[in-house]
Amino acid sequence: MKCVFVDVDGTLLSGSSSERVFIAHLARRGMLGPRQLSSALGYFVRY
């Protein structure tokens, strides 16, 4: 069994970029569609 920790709001891992790594992982595996990828890119541009 695999376990994944994603600390999107930074409460568990200080200074973490886990959301970027997780989204990149999903994109590499083809698990994100164009709409999800554009939303993720929009998030990174804003924040």
PQR file of N, CA, C, O and H, with PARSE charges and radii, in Angstrom:
ATOM      1  N   MET A   1       0.845  -1.169   0.000 -0.4000 1.5000
ATOM      2  CA  MET A   1       0.000   0.000   0.000 -0.0000 2.0000
ATOM      3  C   MET A   1       0.895   1.238   0.000  0.5500 1.7000
ATOM      4  O   MET A   1       1.889   1.296   0.724 -0.5500 1.4000
ATOM      5  N   LYS A   2       0.536   2.219  -0.811 -0.4000 1.5000
ATOM      6  CA  LYS A   2       1.292   3.464  -0.879 -0.0000 2.0000
ATOM      7  C   LYS A   2       0.558   4.555  -0.130  0.5500 1.7000
ATOM      8  O   LYS A   2      -0.671   4.555  -0.053 -0.5500 1.4000
ATOM      9  H   LYS A   2      -0.271   2.172  -1.399  0.4000 1.0000
ATOM     10  N   CYS A   3       1.314   5.478   0.415 -0.4000 1.5000
ATOM     11  CA  CYS A   3       0.743   6.596   1.153 -0.0000 2.0000
ATOM     12  C   CYS A   3       1.315   7.889   0.587  0.5500 1.7000
ATOM     13  O   CYS A   3       2.514   7.979   0.324 -0.5500 1.4000
ATOM     14  H   CYS A   3       2.312   5.478   0.352  0.4000 1.0000
ATOM     15  N   VAL A   4       0.466   8.883   0.403 -0.4000 1.5000
ATOM     16  CA  VAL A   4       0.898  10.164  -0.140 -0.0000 2.0000
ATOM     17  C   VAL A   4       0.488  11.266   0.822  0.5500 1.7000
ATOM     18  O   VAL A   4      -0.666  11.336   1.244 -0.5500 1.4000
ATOM     19  H   VAL A   4      -0.508   8.810   0.617  0.4000 1.0000
ATOM     20  N   PHE A   5       1.439  12.127   1.166 -0.4000 1.5000
ATOM     21  CA  PHE A   5       1.146  13.291   1.993 -0.0000 2.0000
ATOM     22  C   PHE A   5       1.271  14.532   1.133  0.5500 1.7000
ATOM     23  O   PHE A   5       2.321  14.782   0.541 -0.5500 1.4000
ATOM     24  H   PHE A   5       2.376  12.071   0.823  0.4000 1.0000
ATOM     25  N   VAL A   6       0.203  15.310   1.065 -0.4000 1.5000
ATOM     26  CA  VAL A   6       0.210  16.558   0.306 -0.0000 2.0000
ATOM     27  C   VAL A   6      -0.175  17.666   1.268  0.5500 1.7000
ATOM     28  O   VAL A   6      -1.303  17.715   1.758 -0.5500 1.4000
ATOM     29  H   VAL A   6      -0.650  15.108   1.546  0.4000 1.0000
ATOM     30  N   ASP A   7       0.762  18.546   1.531 -0.4000 1.5000
ATOM     31  CA  ASP A   7       0.546  19.641   2.475 -0.0000 2.0000
ATOM     32  C   ASP A   7       0.292  20.926   1.701  0.5500 1.7000
ATOM     33  O   ASP A   7       1.175  21.778   1.601 -0.5500 1.4000
ATOM     34  H   ASP A   7       1.678  18.506   1.133  0.4000 1.0000
ATOM     35  N   VAL A   8      -0.900  21.068   1.157 -0.4000 1.5000
ATOM     36  CA  VAL A   8      -1.225  22.189   0.275 -0.0000 2.0000
ATOM     37  C   VAL A   8      -1.160  23.527   1.000  0.5500 1.7000
ATOM     38  O   VAL A   8      -0.671  24.506   0.435 -0.5500 1.4000
ATOM     39  H   VAL A   8      -1.617  20.375   1.238  0.4000 1.0000
ATOM     40  N   ASP A   9      -1.639  23.591   2.231 -0.4000 1.5000
ATOM     41  CA  ASP A   9      -1.680  24.881   2.921 -0.0000 2.0000
ATOM     42  C   ASP A   9      -0.454  25.152   3.781  0.5500 1.7000
ATOM     43  O   ASP A   9      -0.391  26.189   4.441 -0.5500 1.4000
ATOM     44  H   ASP A   9      -2.036  22.796   2.690  0.4000 1.0000
ATOM     45  N   GLY A  10       0.529  24.244   3.792 -0.4000 1.5000
ATOM     46  CA  GLY A  10       1.777  24.485   4.510 -0.0000 2.0000
ATOM     47  C   GLY A  10       1.700  24.314   6.012  0.5500 1.7000
ATOM     48  O   GLY A  10       2.574  24.808   6.725 -0.5500 1.4000
ATOM     49  H   GLY A  10       0.479  23.401   3.256  0.4000 1.0000
ATOM     50  N   THR A  11       0.685  23.632   6.519 -0.4000 1.5000
ATOM     51  CA  THR A  11       0.554  23.467   7.967 -0.0000 2.0000
ATOM     52  C   THR A  11       1.402  22.321   8.517  0.5500 1.7000
ATOM     53  O   THR A  11       1.744  22.323   9.700 -0.5500 1.4000
ATOM     54  H   THR A  11      -0.025  23.231   5.940  0.4000 1.0000
ATOM     55  N   LEU A  12       1.741  21.358   7.688 -0.4000 1.5000
ATOM     56  CA  LEU A  12       2.527  20.218   8.170 -0.0000 2.0000
ATOM     57  C   LEU A  12       4.010  20.358   7.868  0.5500 1.7000
ATOM     58  O   LEU A  12       4.852  20.024   8.702 -0.5500 1.4000
ATOM     59  H   LEU A  12       1.463  21.356   6.728  0.4000 1.0000
ATOM     60  N   LEU A  13       4.327  20.848   6.688 -0.4000 1.5000
ATOM     61  CA  LEU A  13       5.716  20.978   6.257 -0.0000 2.0000
ATOM     62  C   LEU A  13       6.009  22.437   5.961  0.5500 1.7000
ATOM     63  O   LEU A  13       5.483  23.004   5.004 -0.5500 1.4000
ATOM     64  H   LEU A  13       3.643  21.119   6.011  0.4000 1.0000
ATOM     65  N   SER A  14       6.837  23.030   6.773 -0.4000 1.5000
ATOM     66  CA  SER A  14       7.169  24.437   6.595 -0.0000 2.0000
ATOM     67  C   SER A  14       7.954  24.645   5.303  0.5500 1.7000
ATOM     68  O   SER A  14       8.944  23.957   5.052 -0.5500 1.4000
ATOM     69  H   SER A  14       7.265  22.569   7.551  0.4000 1.0000
ATOM     70  N   GLY A  15       7.511  25.590   4.491 -0.4000 1.5000
ATOM     71  CA  GLY A  15       8.199  25.901   3.244 -0.0000 2.0000
ATOM     72  C   GLY A  15       8.093  24.810   2.199  0.5500 1.7000
ATOM     73  O   GLY A  15       8.927  24.733   1.298 -0.5500 1.4000
ATOM     74  H   GLY A  15       6.707  26.148   4.694  0.4000 1.0000
ATOM     75  N   SER A  16       7.094  23.978   2.304 -0.4000 1.5000
ATOM     76  CA  SER A  16       6.956  22.833   1.405 -0.0000 2.0000
ATOM     77  C   SER A  16       6.402  23.248   0.052  0.5500 1.7000
ATOM     78  O   SER A  16       5.606  24.180  -0.059 -0.5500 1.4000
ATOM     79  H   SER A  16       6.416  24.041   3.036  0.4000 1.0000
ATOM     80  N   SER A  17       6.839  22.542  -0.954 -0.4000 1.5000
ATOM     81  CA  SER A  17       6.279  22.727  -2.291 -0.0000 2.0000
ATOM     82  C   SER A  17       5.620  21.422  -2.733  0.5500 1.7000
ATOM     83  O   SER A  17       5.644  21.066  -3.911 -0.5500 1.4000
ATOM     84  H   SER A  17       7.486  21.785  -0.864  0.4000 1.0000
ATOM     85  N   SER A  18       5.036  20.725  -1.774 -0.4000 1.5000
ATOM     86  CA  SER A  18       4.479  19.404  -2.067 -0.0000 2.0000
ATOM     87  C   SER A  18       3.358  19.455  -3.091  0.5500 1.7000
ATOM     88  O   SER A  18       3.180  18.500  -3.847 -0.5500 1.4000
ATOM     89  H   SER A  18       5.016  21.015  -0.817  0.4000 1.0000
ATOM     90  N   GLU A  19       2.591  20.550  -3.140 -0.4000 1.5000
ATOM     91  CA  GLU A  19       1.511  20.619  -4.122 -0.0000 2.0000
ATOM     92  C   GLU A  19       2.068  20.661  -5.538  0.5500 1.7000
ATOM     93  O   GLU A  19       1.482  20.075  -6.448 -0.5500 1.4000
ATOM     94  H   GLU A  19       2.735  21.326  -2.527  0.4000 1.0000
ATOM     95  N   ARG A  20       3.197  21.349  -5.737 -0.4000 1.5000
ATOM     96  CA  ARG A  20       3.813  21.387  -7.067 -0.0000 2.0000
ATOM     97  C   ARG A  20       4.297  20.012  -7.488  0.5500 1.7000
ATOM     98  O   ARG A  20       4.105  19.594  -8.630 -0.5500 1.4000
ATOM     99  H   ARG A  20       3.673  21.824  -4.997  0.4000 1.0000
ATOM    100  N   VAL A  21       4.919  19.321  -6.566 -0.4000 1.5000
ATOM    101  CA  VAL A  21       5.430  17.976  -6.858 -0.0000 2.0000
ATOM    102  C   VAL A  21       4.276  17.028  -7.156  0.5500 1.7000
ATOM    103  O   VAL A  21       4.361  16.220  -8.081 -0.5500 1.4000
ATOM    104  H   VAL A  21       5.075  19.659  -5.638  0.4000 1.0000
ATOM    105  N   PHE A  22       3.198  17.118  -6.381 -0.4000 1.5000
ATOM    106  CA  PHE A  22       2.046  16.242  -6.564 -0.0000 2.0000
ATOM    107  C   PHE A  22       1.363  16.502  -7.904  0.5500 1.7000
ATOM    108  O   PHE A  22       1.013  15.560  -8.615 -0.5500 1.4000
ATOM    109  H   PHE A  22       3.129  17.774  -5.630  0.4000 1.0000
ATOM    110  N   ILE A  23       1.172  17.776  -8.253 -0.4000 1.5000
ATOM    111  CA  ILE A  23       0.529  18.116  -9.526 -0.0000 2.0000
ATOM    112  C   ILE A  23       1.403  17.670 -10.695  0.5500 1.7000
ATOM    113  O   ILE A  23       0.892  17.175 -11.699 -0.5500 1.4000
ATOM    114  H   ILE A  23       1.456  18.542  -7.676  0.4000 1.0000
ATOM    115  N   ALA A  24       2.719  17.843 -10.569 -0.4000 1.5000
ATOM    116  CA  ALA A  24       3.628  17.387 -11.624 -0.0000 2.0000
ATOM    117  C   ALA A  24       3.544  15.868 -11.776  0.5500 1.7000
ATOM    118  O   ALA A  24       3.569  15.351 -12.893 -0.5500 1.4000
ATOM    119  H   ALA A  24       3.135  18.244  -9.753  0.4000 1.0000
ATOM    120  N   HIS A  25       3.446  15.162 -10.664 -0.4000 1.5000
ATOM    121  CA  HIS A  25       3.311  13.698 -10.697 -0.0000 2.0000
ATOM    122  C   HIS A  25       2.034  13.292 -11.439  0.5500 1.7000
ATOM    123  O   HIS A  25       2.064  12.409 -12.296 -0.5500 1.4000
ATOM    124  H   HIS A  25       3.426  15.582  -9.757  0.4000 1.0000
ATOM    125  N   LEU A  26       0.920  13.934 -11.108 -0.4000 1.5000
ATOM    126  CA  LEU A  26      -0.349  13.626 -11.771 -0.0000 2.0000
ATOM    127  C   LEU A  26      -0.283  13.948 -13.261  0.5500 1.7000
ATOM    128  O   LEU A  26      -0.809  13.197 -14.083 -0.5500 1.4000
ATOM    129  H   LEU A  26       0.895  14.651 -10.411  0.4000 1.0000
ATOM    130  N   ALA A  27       0.357  15.055 -13.610 -0.4000 1.5000
ATOM    131  CA  ALA A  27       0.469  15.440 -15.020 -0.0000 2.0000
ATOM    132  C   ALA A  27       1.319  14.432 -15.795  0.5500 1.7000
ATOM    133  O   ALA A  27       0.969  14.062 -16.915 -0.5500 1.4000
ATOM    134  H   ALA A  27       0.785  15.665 -12.943  0.4000 1.0000
ATOM    135  N   ARG A  28       2.434  13.986 -15.207 -0.4000 1.5000
ATOM    136  CA  ARG A  28       3.292  13.006 -15.882 -0.0000 2.0000
ATOM    137  C   ARG A  28       2.551  11.708 -16.139  0.5500 1.7000
ATOM    138  O   ARG A  28       2.786  11.052 -17.154 -0.5500 1.4000
ATOM    139  H   ARG A  28       2.718  14.287 -14.296  0.4000 1.0000
ATOM    140  N   ARG A  29       1.674  11.335 -15.249 -0.4000 1.5000
ATOM    141  CA  ARG A  29       0.925  10.082 -15.383 -0.0000 2.0000
ATOM    142  C   ARG A  29      -0.330  10.234 -16.241  0.5500 1.7000
ATOM    143  O   ARG A  29      -1.054   9.262 -16.461 -0.5500 1.4000
ATOM    144  H   ARG A  29       1.484  11.868 -14.425  0.4000 1.0000
ATOM    145  N   GLY A  30      -0.587  11.443 -16.724 -0.4000 1.5000
ATOM    146  CA  GLY A  30      -1.749  11.679 -17.571 -0.0000 2.0000
ATOM    147  C   GLY A  30      -3.062  11.663 -16.816  0.5500 1.7000
ATOM    148  O   GLY A  30      -4.109  11.359 -17.388 -0.5500 1.4000
ATOM    149  H   GLY A  30       0.001  12.232 -16.545  0.4000 1.0000
ATOM    150  N   MET A  31      -3.010  11.987 -15.539 -0.4000 1.5000
ATOM    151  CA  MET A  31      -4.207  11.941 -14.698 -0.0000 2.0000
ATOM    152  C   MET A  31      -4.906  13.288 -14.582  0.5500 1.7000
ATOM    153  O   MET A  31      -5.919  13.407 -13.892 -0.5500 1.4000
ATOM    154  H   MET A  31      -2.160  12.233 -15.074  0.4000 1.0000
ATOM    155  N   LEU A  32      -4.370  14.301 -15.252 -0.4000 1.5000
ATOM    156  CA  LEU A  32      -4.989  15.618 -15.245 -0.0000 2.0000
ATOM    157  C   LEU A  32      -5.380  15.991 -16.673  0.5500 1.7000
ATOM    158  O   LEU A  32      -4.614  15.789 -17.616 -0.5500 1.4000
ATOM    159  H   LEU A  32      -3.547  14.204 -15.813  0.4000 1.0000
ATOM    160  N   GLY A  33      -6.560  16.528 -16.809 -0.4000 1.5000
ATOM    161  CA  GLY A  33      -7.001  17.002 -18.108 -0.0000 2.0000
ATOM    162  C   GLY A  33      -6.589  18.449 -18.317  0.5500 1.7000
ATOM    163  O   GLY A  33      -5.994  19.059 -17.429 -0.5500 1.4000
ATOM    164  H   GLY A  33      -7.182  16.693 -16.043  0.4000 1.0000
ATOM    165  N   PRO A  34      -6.900  19.003 -19.484 -0.5600 1.5000
ATOM    166  CA  PRO A  34      -6.529  20.387 -19.785  0.2800 2.0000
ATOM    167  C   PRO A  34      -7.111  21.396 -18.794  0.5500 1.7000
ATOM    168  O   PRO A  34      -6.456  22.376 -18.440 -0.5500 1.4000
ATOM    169  N   ARG A  35      -8.325  21.153 -18.358 -0.4000 1.5000
ATOM    170  CA  ARG A  35      -8.971  22.076 -17.413 -0.0000 2.0000
ATOM    171  C   ARG A  35      -8.251  22.079 -16.067  0.5500 1.7000
ATOM    172  O   ARG A  35      -8.031  23.141 -15.486 -0.5500 1.4000
ATOM    173  H   ARG A  35      -8.857  20.357 -18.646  0.4000 1.0000
ATOM    174  N   GLN A  36      -7.889  20.912 -15.572 -0.4000 1.5000
ATOM    175  CA  GLN A  36      -7.179  20.819 -14.299 -0.0000 2.0000
ATOM    176  C   GLN A  36      -5.778  21.429 -14.408  0.5500 1.7000
ATOM    177  O   GLN A  36      -5.321  22.119 -13.497 -0.5500 1.4000
ATOM    178  H   GLN A  36      -8.068  20.049 -16.044  0.4000 1.0000
ATOM    179  N   LEU A  37      -5.101  21.166 -15.534 -0.4000 1.5000
ATOM    180  CA  LEU A  37      -3.763  21.737 -15.709 -0.0000 2.0000
ATOM    181  C   LEU A  37      -3.804  23.259 -15.774  0.5500 1.7000
ATOM    182  O   LEU A  37      -2.939  23.924 -15.203 -0.5500 1.4000
ATOM    183  H   LEU A  37      -5.472  20.605 -16.274  0.4000 1.0000
ATOM    184  N   SER A  38      -4.795  23.816 -16.460 -0.4000 1.5000
ATOM    185  CA  SER A  38      -4.882  25.275 -16.540 -0.0000 2.0000
ATOM    186  C   SER A  38      -5.218  25.869 -15.173  0.5500 1.7000
ATOM    187  O   SER A  38      -4.734  26.951 -14.839 -0.5500 1.4000
ATOM    188  H   SER A  38      -5.497  23.276 -16.924  0.4000 1.0000
ATOM    189  N   SER A  39      -6.024  25.193 -14.392 -0.4000 1.5000
ATOM    190  CA  SER A  39      -6.324  25.668 -13.033 -0.0000 2.0000
ATOM    191  C   SER A  39      -5.078  25.633 -12.166  0.5500 1.7000
ATOM    192  O   SER A  39      -4.827  26.572 -11.410 -0.5500 1.4000
ATOM    193  H   SER A  39      -6.417  24.314 -14.663  0.4000 1.0000
ATOM    194  N   ALA A  40      -4.293  24.568 -12.262 -0.4000 1.5000
ATOM    195  CA  ALA A  40      -3.061  24.451 -11.494 -0.0000 2.0000
ATOM    196  C   ALA A  40      -2.071  25.549 -11.886  0.5500 1.7000
ATOM    197  O   ALA A  40      -1.445  26.162 -11.021 -0.5500 1.4000
ATOM    198  H   ALA A  40      -4.497  23.806 -12.877  0.4000 1.0000
ATOM    199  N   LEU A  41      -1.930  25.796 -13.196 -0.4000 1.5000
ATOM    200  CA  LEU A  41      -1.025  26.848 -13.650 -0.0000 2.0000
ATOM    201  C   LEU A  41      -1.489  28.219 -13.178  0.5500 1.7000
ATOM    202  O   LEU A  41      -0.673  29.056 -12.792 -0.5500 1.4000
ATOM    203  H   LEU A  41      -2.438  25.298 -13.899  0.4000 1.0000
ATOM    204  N   GLY A  42      -2.790  28.447 -13.210 -0.4000 1.5000
ATOM    205  CA  GLY A  42      -3.342  29.696 -12.705 -0.0000 2.0000
ATOM    206  C   GLY A  42      -3.051  29.900 -11.232  0.5500 1.7000
ATOM    207  O   GLY A  42      -2.767  31.017 -10.801 -0.5500 1.4000
ATOM    208  H   GLY A  42      -3.453  27.767 -13.524  0.4000 1.0000
ATOM    209  N   TYR A  43      -3.121  28.828 -10.459 -0.4000 1.5000
ATOM    210  CA  TYR A  43      -2.813  28.883  -9.039 -0.0000 2.0000
ATOM    211  C   TYR A  43      -1.356  29.283  -8.824  0.5500 1.7000
ATOM    212  O   TYR A  43      -1.056  30.152  -8.005 -0.5500 1.4000
ATOM    213  H   TYR A  43      -3.352  27.920 -10.810  0.4000 1.0000
ATOM    214  N   PHE A  44      -0.456  28.643  -9.566 -0.4000 1.5000
ATOM    215  CA  PHE A  44       0.966  28.934  -9.394 -0.0000 2.0000
ATOM    216  C   PHE A  44       1.311  30.351  -9.802  0.5500 1.7000
ATOM    217  O   PHE A  44       2.187  30.972  -9.201 -0.5500 1.4000
ATOM    218  H   PHE A  44      -0.700  27.938 -10.232  0.4000 1.0000
ATOM    219  N   VAL A  45       0.635  30.874 -10.819 -0.4000 1.5000
ATOM    220  CA  VAL A  45       0.885  32.242 -11.241 -0.0000 2.0000
ATOM    221  C   VAL A  45       0.396  33.232 -10.175  0.5500 1.7000
ATOM    222  O   VAL A  45       1.070  34.221  -9.885 -0.5500 1.4000
ATOM    223  H   VAL A  45      -0.077  30.370 -11.308  0.4000 1.0000
ATOM    224  N   ARG A  46      -0.765  32.965  -9.602 -0.4000 1.5000
ATOM    225  CA  ARG A  46      -1.317  33.860  -8.573 -0.0000 2.0000
ATOM    226  C   ARG A  46      -0.512  33.822  -7.286  0.5500 1.7000
ATOM    227  O   ARG A  46      -0.286  34.862  -6.667 -0.5500 1.4000
ATOM    228  H   ARG A  46      -1.313  32.162  -9.837  0.4000 1.0000
ATOM    229  N   TYR A  47      -0.074  32.628  -6.873 -0.4000 1.5000
ATOM    230  CA  TYR A  47       0.575  32.492  -5.562 -0.0000 2.0000
ATOM    231  C   TYR A  47       2.016  32.124  -5.730  0.5500 1.7000
ATOM    232  O   TYR A  47       2.731  31.964  -4.741 -0.5500 1.4000
ATOM    233  H   TYR A  47      -0.257  31.784  -7.376  0.4000 1.0000
TER
END
